[in-house]
Amino acid sequence: MPLVFKNARLFDGSGKMQESVSAVLIENDRIAVVGPSDQVTVPEGAEVIDCGGKFLMPGLVDCHVHMTGTGDPNPLKSAKQTVPYKALQASVNARTTLEAGFTAIRDAGAGFLVDVALKQAINEGLVPGPRMQVACHGLSITGGHGDTRNGWPPEIQFAGRSVVDSPDEARKAAREQLRDGADHLKLHATGGVMSEGDIPTARGLTVEEMRAAIEEAHNVGKKTMAHAQGSNGIKNAILAGISSIEHGFYLTDEIIELMLKKDVFLVPTLSAVHHIVEKGTKAGIPEYGVKKAMEAQEAHLASFRKAYAAGVKIAMGTDASTPFNYHGKNALELELMVKAGMRPVDALLAATRMGAELMGWGDRMGQVKEGYWADLILVDCDLLTNIGVLQDISKIKYVVKGGKVVVRR
């Protein structure tokens, strides 16, 4: 059955608001017609939704999540969860994320192919959830941010790691992730905040190691993302050919110039550090994580502002699953970006058109445009004056994915 939204205030993902109230005709899973409400013909038998001037826009895109995580601050609790439990939790997280208006996500790493299985289950209609791109295991050096043995005695072994310590090992591991279903590769270029025993400014994978993995991704037409916080590791990742810098705590003028020259995205994930600093050790977050987050937050915000002012491409990402950074609460990132100096319209673009471009889906998603996937949300508020309202899901009246209404409030 065709579906028509009429009398909408339309943010189409181009960066401009339509002057007149608009109508959008959806047929099957695609947007068929976009135009002024009084000029769009309603097909016989169509369902018509009168938006009453509400804010209609593309479905939101989160370019950095971990669907198997929960946001619990206790790392021991996560370590004790079985793989089947994580799979069940991931399916709940997927539904919660979709119901919050996020119709596409880019998963930044999961163990035991749970992300691959979740994507397949969503695509086959077994469980509800957003469109997904997945990374399988992130590649890390021994003792690096992605080495799950950090902080544990050596006699305890962890299955499912992807630790590499040479270009040849990185190449093989990259091929394994791609074989197993990765849509992009996750590379740990630096240390991190919530990993015990390293620091954000420490170098992770070398240029040569990352280049080997990136070559394998490019060989099959796929992109790469780098967990990169310290300056040296960020620069290494860019020189190696990375597609996006995740976090980007310590950006320099030289790095920003390289990002512009090589068309590298920034996915800032302001939410992750925000929650750790706000909640602190009193909420159960390990002291080492709180200390590192507090040391990095000012530089993180300054780097974001500098990159934005310079015109670096920015895609919205939350790192959902870090402490108190819950799935379904992703929209806080938009508010944090605006508070840090981004215009509301650019924050919305970061969560729509720019996210779609980073995912390689810019020609079919992220805009309300004829021929594009019919992924839309209808919001009862003017987001250009109150972007924080997206955190109140009661204000998200409709969520449409692939032409089907998945949420009707």
Secondary structure, DSSP 8 states (H G I E B T S, - for coil): --EEEEEEEEB-SSS-B-SS-EEEEEETTEEEEEEETTTS---TT-EEEE-TT-EEEE-EEEEEE-TT----S-HHHHHT--HHHHHHHHHHHHHHHHHTTEEEEEE---STTHHHHHHHHHHTTSS---EEE---S-BB-TTSTT-TTTTS-TTS--TT--B--SHHHHHHHHHHHHHTT-SEEEEE-B--SSSTT--TTSB-S-HHHHHHHHHHHHHTT-EEEEEE-SHHHHHHHHHHT-SEEEE--S--HHHHHHHHHHT-EEE--HHHHHHHHHH-GGGT--HHHHHHHHHHHHHHHHHHHHHHHHT--B-----BTSTT--TT-TTHHHHHHHHTT--HHHHHHHTTHHHHHHTT-TTTSSS--TTSB--EEEESS-TTT-GGGGG-GGGEEEEEETTEEEEE-
